[in-house]
Amino acid sequence: MHTLPGLIDIQTHRFGTASDQKEDWISLSSAAVAGGFTSILVHSDSEINLCDFLSLNNTSNLAARDAVCEIGFVAAATVENARSLEEIKDAVAVLLSGSSTDDTSILNNMHALNYVFRSWSDDKPICVDANIKQLGAILFTSKIHNQPIHILNVSTREQIDLIREAKELKTNVTCSVAPHHLFLSQKHSRKLSTENMALIPDLATEEDRKAIWKNIHLIDCFSSDHLGIGINSLEGKPTGNGYSGLETALSLYLYAVKGGFLTLEDIIARCYTNPMKIFNMPEQTDSWIEIDFDNTWIIDSSIFKSNIKRSPFSGLELPGKVLKTVIRGETVFENGEIIRKQGSGSTIQPL
């Protein structure tokens, strides 16, 4: 048995409200603690649109009412709210929201972007997805304003090269990668079922995946990219790409430890120390997890605590089953069961 600090997942999506198989705050937070995460950062998305005080406050209150873990929020920065970011100051970060190919997106409005980079607090990051055509311009804007920027979903050699160059120029940039980009590539798509391929965001090439591992020292955080996309009962199919990532992420990282690609210290840095520092989060007091690192378990998505009972990693035998999760001195999860009452979690306020 090994003891680790309570881990932090910096990229969780709830979604699910427009489908028949819904991910709610109870199931989402239960999945987190079952996976060894005592804190999660939930991102604004198409169904949880956190763009003003009312939406952020209402969502925060609903989460606090039902959750069994600590939850922080990454709000959306848009063309419409670029001049009023004070309304979402309680978010731990903002995400430059929208499609890079949409002319109305903030990613294509330099005037609004400059407002965001000038006005957002410089002790919390601005987040952006790595898979946008404007990544180089966003990194340059961050450098000009000396504003911290966090790049999500790094998946290609080109993105790694841009991030390396930005770090060498002393840009205040950090980045993260998700398990499907660490462990899967287009090479593996031939071995995955059509159903599993439908769950995963677009995969990069095997050369890109190897480039990430070769430059793993440039990766500041790991993120589950848990995508709570539900099932439409009329078609019996997922309503979009997405799978339950919170309950498998840690075991996948530990698989890399067993293989000699990572150390336990690497995991602690990327899932605890660095997230807490980058997102200016208060230290978790008396929160920790126990894992069985010596034995393996077979991933069975049918018994996930998440309502999204799908995973492209189902059937794999991996190390590091979570035995116990403790938050603020109280046992939340033990021996496969949630033992803390609904609403015993709280929302995270940045320092």
VMD Tcl script that draws the C-alpha trace (Angstrom):
set ca {
  {0.00 0.00 0.00}
  {1.18 3.52 -0.85}
  {-0.11 6.86 0.46}
  {-0.27 9.90 -1.82}
  {-1.65 13.40 -1.28}
  {-5.22 13.97 -2.45}
  {-4.86 14.54 -6.18}
  {-6.19 17.46 -8.24}
  {-7.71 17.02 -11.69}
  {-7.53 20.31 -13.58}
  {-9.81 19.45 -16.51}
  {-13.19 17.87 -15.88}
  {-16.32 18.36 -17.96}
  {-19.76 17.47 -16.71}
  {-21.96 17.88 -19.82}
  {-24.71 15.26 -19.90}
  {-27.73 17.45 -19.22}
  {-29.08 17.05 -22.76}
  {-28.84 13.28 -22.75}
  {-30.68 10.41 -21.15}
  {-27.66 9.19 -19.21}
  {-26.81 12.24 -17.13}
  {-23.66 13.06 -15.24}
  {-24.69 15.01 -12.15}
  {-22.67 16.54 -9.33}
  {-23.08 13.43 -7.16}
  {-21.89 10.99 -9.83}
  {-19.11 13.30 -11.04}
  {-17.66 13.91 -7.58}
  {-18.10 10.24 -6.65}
  {-16.08 9.29 -9.73}
  {-13.41 11.75 -8.64}
  {-12.90 10.34 -5.15}
  {-13.09 6.76 -6.45}
  {-10.25 7.69 -8.78}
  {-8.14 9.30 -6.05}
  {-8.96 12.94 -6.83}
  {-9.99 15.04 -3.85}
  {-10.32 18.21 -5.95}
  {-11.49 18.75 -9.52}
  {-11.70 21.82 -11.73}
  {-14.88 21.79 -13.81}
  {-14.73 23.69 -17.08}
  {-17.35 25.84 -18.71}
  {-18.82 24.04 -21.71}
  {-21.80 24.06 -24.04}
  {-24.18 23.01 -21.27}
  {-22.57 24.56 -18.18}
  {-21.90 28.03 -19.52}
  {-20.02 29.90 -16.78}
  {-19.77 33.39 -18.21}
  {-21.23 35.77 -15.62}
  {-21.82 36.11 -11.87}
  {-25.27 34.51 -11.96}
  {-24.25 31.38 -13.88}
  {-21.07 30.88 -11.83}
  {-22.82 31.47 -8.50}
  {-25.79 29.22 -9.30}
  {-23.58 26.39 -10.56}
  {-21.29 26.71 -7.55}
  {-24.22 26.49 -5.15}
  {-25.66 23.42 -6.91}
  {-22.30 21.69 -6.84}
  {-21.76 22.45 -3.15}
  {-25.22 21.04 -2.38}
  {-24.51 17.65 -3.94}
  {-20.76 17.03 -4.29}
  {-18.60 14.82 -2.09}
  {-15.27 16.36 -3.16}
  {-13.79 19.84 -3.58}
  {-14.83 21.56 -6.83}
  {-13.41 24.65 -8.49}
  {-14.57 26.25 -11.73}
  {-12.91 27.40 -14.92}
  {-15.19 30.08 -16.36}
  {-15.52 31.18 -19.99}
  {-13.96 34.33 -21.40}
  {-15.96 35.45 -24.43}
  {-16.32 38.50 -26.65}
  {-19.45 39.38 -24.68}
  {-17.91 39.32 -21.18}
  {-14.33 40.44 -21.96}
  {-14.98 43.83 -20.33}
  {-16.75 42.41 -17.26}
  {-14.47 39.64 -15.98}
  {-14.90 40.98 -12.45}
  {-18.20 39.08 -12.44}
  {-16.37 35.74 -12.62}
  {-13.44 36.61 -10.34}
  {-14.27 33.66 -8.06}
  {-13.33 31.20 -10.81}
  {-9.90 29.59 -10.47}
  {-9.18 30.39 -14.13}
  {-10.81 31.48 -17.36}
  {-10.92 29.58 -20.63}
  {-10.70 31.37 -23.98}
  {-13.95 29.90 -25.20}
  {-15.10 29.13 -28.71}
  {-14.00 27.61 -31.98}
  {-10.83 28.82 -33.65}
  {-12.64 28.73 -36.99}
  {-15.63 30.80 -35.80}
  {-15.19 34.44 -36.81}
  {-17.30 35.54 -33.83}
  {-15.12 33.67 -31.30}
  {-12.90 35.57 -28.90}
  {-9.99 33.63 -30.41}
  {-10.49 35.72 -33.56}
  {-11.08 39.05 -31.82}
  {-7.76 40.62 -30.79}
  {-9.51 43.61 -29.22}
  {-11.47 41.38 -26.81}
  {-8.42 39.17 -26.20}
  {-6.38 42.16 -25.10}
  {-9.12 43.14 -22.66}
  {-8.97 39.65 -21.13}
  {-5.18 39.60 -20.89}
  {-5.12 43.10 -19.38}
  {-7.91 42.65 -16.86}
  {-7.77 39.04 -15.64}
  {-5.95 38.57 -12.33}
  {-2.27 37.83 -12.89}
  {-2.20 35.19 -10.13}
  {-4.61 32.90 -11.99}
  {-4.12 31.49 -15.48}
  {-5.94 32.06 -18.72}
  {-6.53 28.65 -20.31}
  {-6.72 27.72 -23.97}
  {-6.94 24.45 -25.90}
  {-3.73 23.47 -27.66}
  {-5.63 22.43 -30.78}
  {-6.33 25.92 -32.11}
  {-4.69 27.58 -35.09}
  {-4.02 30.73 -33.05}
  {-1.83 29.04 -30.41}
  {1.33 30.91 -31.41}
  {-0.48 34.26 -31.35}
  {-2.01 33.49 -27.94}
  {1.42 32.64 -26.52}
  {2.80 35.91 -27.92}
  {-0.09 37.88 -26.39}
  {0.56 36.20 -23.04}
  {4.22 37.21 -23.26}
  {3.37 40.82 -24.09}
  {1.00 41.13 -21.12}
  {3.11 38.98 -18.77}
  {-0.07 37.03 -18.03}
  {0.05 33.32 -17.06}
  {-1.35 31.05 -19.76}
  {-2.15 27.35 -19.44}
  {-2.33 25.18 -22.56}
  {-4.76 22.25 -22.33}
  {-4.79 18.99 -24.31}
  {-1.28 19.06 -25.70}
  {-1.11 16.31 -28.33}
  {1.38 17.11 -31.10}
  {5.08 17.72 -31.65}
  {4.33 21.17 -33.10}
  {2.49 22.20 -29.93}
  {5.36 20.94 -27.78}
  {7.83 22.92 -29.89}
  {5.81 26.12 -29.50}
  {5.57 25.62 -25.74}
  {9.30 24.90 -25.45}
  {10.15 28.07 -27.37}
  {7.73 30.11 -25.22}
  {9.26 28.77 -22.01}
  {12.76 29.56 -23.29}
  {11.57 33.14 -23.90}
  {10.40 33.26 -20.25}
  {6.72 33.33 -21.18}
  {4.63 32.42 -18.13}
  {3.24 29.31 -19.79}
  {2.27 25.92 -18.37}
  {0.61 22.99 -20.10}
  {-1.15 19.69 -19.56}
  {-1.82 16.44 -21.38}
  {-4.65 13.90 -21.10}
  {-4.28 10.09 -20.81}
  {-5.62 9.38 -24.30}
  {-2.80 11.47 -25.78}
  {-0.19 9.88 -23.51}
  {-1.19 6.29 -24.18}
  {-3.07 6.23 -27.52}
  {-2.39 7.43 -31.05}
  {-3.67 6.87 -34.57}
  {-1.54 3.73 -34.56}
  {-3.81 2.22 -31.90}
  {-7.01 3.11 -33.72}
  {-6.71 -0.08 -35.76}
  {-6.91 -2.11 -32.55}
  {-9.76 -0.19 -30.95}
  {-13.37 -1.00 -31.62}
  {-15.50 1.45 -33.56}
  {-17.42 2.08 -30.33}
  {-14.25 2.94 -28.41}
  {-12.93 5.17 -31.18}
  {-16.18 7.13 -31.01}
  {-15.46 7.94 -27.36}
  {-12.05 9.52 -27.84}
  {-11.24 13.04 -29.07}
  {-9.15 13.03 -32.24}
  {-5.86 11.20 -31.74}
  {-2.49 12.43 -32.99}
  {0.17 10.34 -34.74}
  {2.44 7.87 -32.97}
  {5.35 10.24 -33.64}
  {3.44 13.00 -31.85}
  {2.77 10.71 -28.87}
  {6.44 9.79 -28.65}
  {7.36 13.49 -28.81}
  {5.22 14.13 -25.73}
  {7.02 11.41 -23.78}
  {10.40 12.63 -24.99}
  {9.52 16.10 -23.70}
  {7.59 15.03 -20.61}
  {9.70 17.48 -18.57}
  {7.83 20.30 -20.35}
  {4.43 18.94 -19.24}
  {3.41 20.64 -16.00}
  {0.14 18.79 -15.29}
  {-1.79 15.67 -16.18}
  {-5.55 16.03 -16.65}
  {-8.22 13.35 -17.01}
  {-10.24 15.37 -19.55}
  {-13.25 13.53 -18.12}
  {-16.02 14.07 -20.66}
  {-19.45 13.33 -19.26}
  {-21.23 12.76 -22.55}
  {-24.38 10.74 -22.09}
  {-26.28 8.17 -24.15}
  {-29.26 9.06 -26.31}
  {-31.82 6.33 -25.65}
  {-33.47 6.78 -29.04}
  {-30.29 5.83 -30.88}
  {-28.42 3.98 -28.14}
  {-25.27 5.93 -29.00}
  {-23.15 8.54 -27.19}
  {-24.30 12.10 -27.92}
  {-20.68 13.00 -28.70}
  {-17.06 12.11 -27.98}
  {-16.53 11.41 -24.30}
  {-15.73 8.86 -21.65}
  {-15.28 8.59 -17.92}
  {-11.66 9.52 -17.28}
  {-11.54 10.21 -13.56}
  {-11.63 6.56 -12.48}
  {-8.86 5.35 -14.79}
  {-6.40 8.27 -15.02}
  {-4.32 7.51 -11.92}
  {-3.91 3.82 -12.78}
  {-2.73 4.77 -16.27}
  {-0.14 7.14 -14.80}
  {0.97 4.38 -12.42}
  {1.24 1.99 -15.37}
  {3.85 4.42 -16.74}
  {5.62 4.31 -13.37}
  {5.75 0.51 -13.55}
  {7.21 0.84 -17.04}
  {9.94 3.23 -15.92}
  {8.59 6.24 -17.83}
  {7.49 8.17 -14.72}
  {8.14 8.16 -10.97}
  {5.65 8.56 -8.16}
  {7.21 11.99 -7.60}
  {6.36 12.90 -11.21}
  {2.71 12.05 -10.59}
  {2.57 14.03 -7.36}
  {4.14 17.03 -9.11}
  {1.71 16.93 -12.06}
  {-1.45 15.99 -10.16}
  {-0.94 17.89 -6.91}
  {1.97 20.30 -6.44}
  {1.90 22.01 -9.85}
  {-1.90 22.30 -10.15}
  {-2.12 23.87 -6.70}
  {0.58 26.39 -7.61}
  {-0.58 27.17 -11.16}
  {-4.25 27.65 -10.23}
  {-3.44 29.39 -6.94}
  {-5.46 26.91 -4.91}
  {-5.40 26.68 -1.12}
  {-3.45 23.75 0.29}
  {-5.55 20.68 1.01}
  {-5.31 19.97 4.72}
  {-5.42 16.39 5.94}
  {-6.43 15.04 2.52}
  {-4.80 11.91 1.12}
  {-5.35 8.62 -0.68}
  {-4.24 5.03 -0.27}
  {-3.50 2.94 -3.37}
  {-2.62 -0.69 -3.96}
  {0.45 -0.24 -6.15}
  {1.65 -3.83 -5.89}
  {-1.40 -5.57 -7.35}
  {-3.41 -5.00 -10.51}
  {-7.10 -4.59 -11.25}
  {-9.10 -4.97 -14.45}
  {-10.92 -1.84 -15.58}
  {-14.64 -2.56 -15.67}
  {-16.57 0.54 -16.73}
  {-19.89 -1.04 -15.75}
  {-19.06 -0.51 -12.06}
  {-17.84 3.09 -12.37}
  {-19.24 5.60 -9.88}
  {-19.65 7.94 -12.83}
  {-22.96 7.73 -14.67}
  {-20.89 7.61 -17.86}
  {-20.02 3.94 -17.85}
  {-17.74 3.88 -20.86}
  {-13.98 3.84 -21.31}
  {-11.64 3.03 -24.19}
  {-9.42 1.42 -21.54}
  {-12.05 -1.10 -20.40}
  {-10.59 -4.56 -19.97}
  {-7.03 -3.40 -19.35}
  {-5.21 -4.76 -16.31}
  {-3.55 -1.87 -14.49}
  {-1.84 -1.20 -11.16}
  {-2.85 1.25 -8.47}
  {-6.43 0.61 -7.45}
  {-7.60 3.32 -5.05}
  {-8.42 1.81 -1.67}
  {-9.25 4.89 0.35}
  {-9.78 8.63 -0.14}
  {-9.73 11.08 2.78}
  {-10.77 14.75 2.52}
  {-10.17 17.15 5.40}
  {-9.74 14.26 7.80}
  {-12.95 12.47 6.81}
  {-12.97 9.20 4.87}
  {-14.98 9.72 1.68}
  {-14.30 6.52 -0.22}
  {-13.14 3.13 1.04}
  {-13.12 -0.41 -0.39}
  {-15.12 0.55 -3.44}
  {-17.87 2.46 -1.65}
  {-18.74 6.14 -1.19}
  {-19.19 6.61 2.56}
  {-19.54 10.37 2.81}
  {-22.92 12.01 2.57}
  {-24.12 14.03 -0.40}
  {-23.20 17.71 -0.12}
  {-20.23 17.15 2.19}
  {-17.85 18.60 -0.42}
  {-17.22 22.29 -1.01}
  {-16.32 24.73 -3.74}
  {-12.78 26.01 -4.10}
  {-12.05 29.70 -3.72}
  {-8.71 30.76 -5.20}
  {-6.25 32.45 -2.86}
}
mol new
graphics top color blue
foreach p $ca { graphics top sphere $p radius 0.5 }
foreach p [lrange $ca 0 end-1] q [lrange $ca 1 end] { graphics top cylinder $p $q radius 0.2 }
display resetview
